[in-house]
């Protein structure tokens, strides 16, 4: 394309361009440059976090001064996330009998904070999701749920997390590729010649496509809470210990308490290694004469019910102590609730991280160990094969990990004791040389 120059306007255009170029040096940078400035982004994030934390402190009792002081740090949301005193205040507010209603200002704060685009603020809201969902489900399924106030505040927060996860999935299901043992891998070589048949590839559906929901209905409650826990699991490695402890304690309570099946798998494997007594089907026979059980069936004498319950608790404590777990310090929260697979699957997944996460504290691992055994007993009673297989694997892995840790600690102790033990001086060797 040809451009024609007009000589009469040459000088004018040159002066105009020089003026505009000089003025450009005094104009502020465009907004895109400001948005890409890391210092500006950091300061904007800190300002949002401080504003939200100060508004949270105004909702808490007079002790909220401890929360407002966290707003002055360089990372306010992270400071709040790791503050035990702040957790205690917020936990007490969420656990109050009147919490969770549609007019609950703390639930409104959680809802509005999760709508923020700041990832640290969203992580802060997710850290309270185990406590919120645990209280919500326990109240919904409690015996006096008809007399409880509305739980619209809790449901609004759960729906916000659910909608965020549904939007991120974009209407697609969660799939998992099931390995085909006829194909070679890094860990094995098939006996027969592998056949490249793509039609044989199997895909499992972890979660179906999510539908939009504007309210929490009783028929959709499990999938909404389970999806919210899926969102929690994505960030579980960044969650503080108190959040994971809350989750494990609620999971144990949801399964039900004081069931002898909690430690049945531990006792069966111990009996198998020690006595090797098998029944006709190749399984360990469970004989519990001391607790009123015979072959897994409870005795019909009603006068011995209280005695049996006491013995069951003693057996559970003994088995937990054998694993190095002091269960007396692991109190449970909540009540027994229905556990469909839509809710149980993310619960088992999170417990797997709590058991084997390398940075988890021993308290978290012990609490998760108790919760897994409670859920295994519940799955055995409910005859849920998916849950039985998954939880049985977690229990065996947990036992192996604890046995390996005990062995390593014993070896280390013996090595240190041997190093500190004085040894007798050896006599000098005398060599006889013949001439």
Order of alpha helices (4+ residues) and beta strands (2+ residues): alpha-alpha-alpha-alpha-alpha-alpha-alpha-alpha-alpha-alpha-beta-beta-alpha-alpha-alpha-beta-beta-beta-alpha-alpha-alpha-alpha
